[in-house]
Amino acid sequence: MNEAYIVTAFYVMEEMLKRVACEDDSRSQISAAEILLVAVAAKDFVTAF
């Protein structure tokens, strides 16, 4: 996984969440797109081994 993949994945997830009108909780310190990005990165990391 390289930088271009990470940035592209984050951008796509952020835009998809905007289109479905997903709003982050006002108390949250990170966005939903960041949480989903961690899940995608973990999936790729686990399948690599």
SEBA-296745 format. One record per residue (C-alpha): x, y, z; residue in one letter. Coordinates in nm, 3 decimals. Example, Ala and Ser with C-alpha at 12.3 -4.5 7.8 and 13.67 -1.06 7.14 Angstrom:
+---------+---------+---------+------+
!      px !      py !      pz ! resn !
+---------+---------+---------+------+
!   1.230 !  -0.450 !   0.780 !    A !
!   1.367 !  -0.106 !   0.714 !    S !
+---------+---------+---------+------+
//
This chain:
+---------+---------+---------+------+
!      px !      py !      pz ! resn !
+---------+---------+---------+------+
!   0.000 !   0.000 !   0.000 !    M !
!   0.151 !   0.331 !  -0.104 !    N !
!   0.075 !   0.698 !  -0.043 !    E !
!  -0.130 !   0.741 !  -0.361 !    A !
!  -0.357 !   0.449 !  -0.262 !    Y !
!  -0.411 !   0.588 !   0.087 !    I !
!  -0.489 !   0.940 !  -0.031 !    V !
!  -0.719 !   0.814 !  -0.307 !    T !
!  -0.902 !   0.578 !  -0.072 !    A !
!  -0.952 !   0.856 !   0.182 !    F !
!  -1.081 !   1.098 !  -0.082 !    Y !
!  -1.324 !   0.845 !  -0.228 !    V !
!  -1.459 !   0.753 !   0.115 !    M !
!  -1.494 !   1.119 !   0.216 !    E !
!  -1.686 !   1.199 !  -0.104 !    E !
!  -1.912 !   0.893 !  -0.070 !    M !
!  -1.998 !   0.989 !   0.287 !    L !
!  -2.082 !   1.344 !   0.174 !    K !
!  -2.310 !   1.212 !  -0.102 !    R !
!  -2.509 !   0.996 !   0.141 !    V !
!  -2.530 !   1.291 !   0.382 !    A !
!  -2.337 !   1.118 !   0.659 !    C !
!  -2.255 !   1.367 !   0.931 !    E !
!  -1.988 !   1.311 !   1.193 !    D !
!  -2.080 !   1.336 !   1.557 !    D !
!  -1.993 !   1.677 !   1.698 !    S !
!  -1.796 !   1.508 !   1.979 !    R !
!  -1.577 !   1.305 !   1.746 !    S !
!  -1.214 !   1.399 !   1.698 !    Q !
!  -1.164 !   1.206 !   1.373 !    I !
!  -1.388 !   1.173 !   1.072 !    S !
!  -1.581 !   0.866 !   0.964 !    A !
!  -1.365 !   0.852 !   0.651 !    A !
!  -1.054 !   0.817 !   0.868 !    E !
!  -1.210 !   0.527 !   1.057 !    I !
!  -1.305 !   0.355 !   0.732 !    L !
!  -0.954 !   0.413 !   0.599 !    L !
!  -0.809 !   0.228 !   0.898 !    V !
!  -1.046 !  -0.062 !   0.825 !    A !
!  -0.938 !  -0.075 !   0.460 !    V !
!  -0.570 !  -0.056 !   0.554 !    A !
!  -0.614 !  -0.334 !   0.811 !    A !
!  -0.788 !  -0.554 !   0.554 !    K !
!  -0.500 !  -0.509 !   0.311 !    D !
!  -0.244 !  -0.568 !   0.586 !    F !
!  -0.408 !  -0.891 !   0.705 !    V !
!  -0.451 !  -1.034 !   0.355 !    T !
!  -0.083 !  -0.966 !   0.281 !    A !
!   0.021 !  -1.231 !   0.533 !    F !
+---------+---------+---------+------+
//
